[in-house]
Amino acid sequence: MEHAPPPPLCRADALSYSLGAQGATQGLMVSIAVTTQKTCLLPRYPDVQILVGDRRARARRSRLGLGTEEQPIRRITPRQGAWAMLRWENFCGSSGPVSLRITLGGRSVVRRLLGPIRPPVCSSRSRDARLAVSYFVRR
């Protein structure tokens, strides 16, 4: 019995995005929802960088845990998308419009967060900014 080959990797420039953001206890929570026209495979975690103005905001990365009922999803289809969450804290750089650089399948896109979105509060100049990223889950 032959099995169908796995679908190709999802490419950032071939997906549609829906972004949401809101301030959360001096941090910034961001949701990234992705949909596709063709079945493809996502990485377990999105590769995301935050930009303030046109400059990359450096941050120590970690994993953002979701509820135990949420299971990672890799395969998305035209009928089944995925989403991931980010939590960004302690940014002590200059202010400006906030965007995400999302890299998937060797391709990158930049998507600006719309609305009056500001970088999180600088709570300590002696500590690094932090960016926690969840895995992709079913949408």
ABEGO torsion letter per residue (X at the ends): XBBBBBBBBBBAAABBBBBBBBBBGGBBBBBBBBBBABBBBBBABBBBBBBBEABBBBBBBBBBBBBAABBBBABBBAABBBBBBBBBBGBABBBEBBBBBBBBGGBBBBBBBBEBBBBBBBABAABBBBBBBBBBBBX
